[in-house]
Amino acid sequence: MLIAVILALAVGTYAFRLSGVVLRDRLALPDDVHRLLPMAAAALLAALAVTAALTEAGAFAGFARPAGVLVGAVLAWRRAPFVAVVVAAAGTAALLRLLGVP
């Protein structure tokens, strides 16, 4: 059963990617859509990041994880080294959980 699901997903992914190549010349998108597509990709990525930062198993993840993400975001915005950003974010979340903050 698992192999069948993996194969079905692989075929669907390949077909989806192939349809973009095949339909590229047949489908004319307006200039407004071409201008908005990069922003749509950024919005989807931001939504994925926010969902991962705030939820766990469909419920609110508590305050420790968003606090760690906030610390990491501020350090990344201030252009801190990547290792420092990751260690500070993980350390913040771990310290808050150690103190009993959910």
C-alpha positions, 0 to 999 in steps of 0.5 A, a space after each residue: 500500500 505504501 509503495 502504491 501511494 509513493 508511486 501515485 504521488 510521484 506520477 502526480 508530481 511529474 504530471 504537474 511539472 510536465 503540464 507547466 512545460 507543455 502548457 507554457 506556450 498555450 496559456 497566455 497570462 496577463 501582465 498583472 499575473 506575471 507581476 504578482 506571481 513572485 509575491 504569491 510565492 513569498 506569501 505562501 512561504 511566509 504562511 508556511 513559516 508562520 504555521 510551522 512557528 505557531 502550531 503543532 498538531 493543529 493546535 497552538 504550540 505554546 509561547 516558547 516556540 514563537 518566542 524562539 522564532 521571534 529571537 531568531 528573526 530579530 537576529 537574522 534581521 540584524 544579520 547575525 551569523 546563521 549559527 548564532 541565529 539557530 543557537 539563540 532561537 533554540 536556546 530561547 525556546 529551550 530555556 522558556 520550556 525549562 522554566 515551565 512556559 508552554 
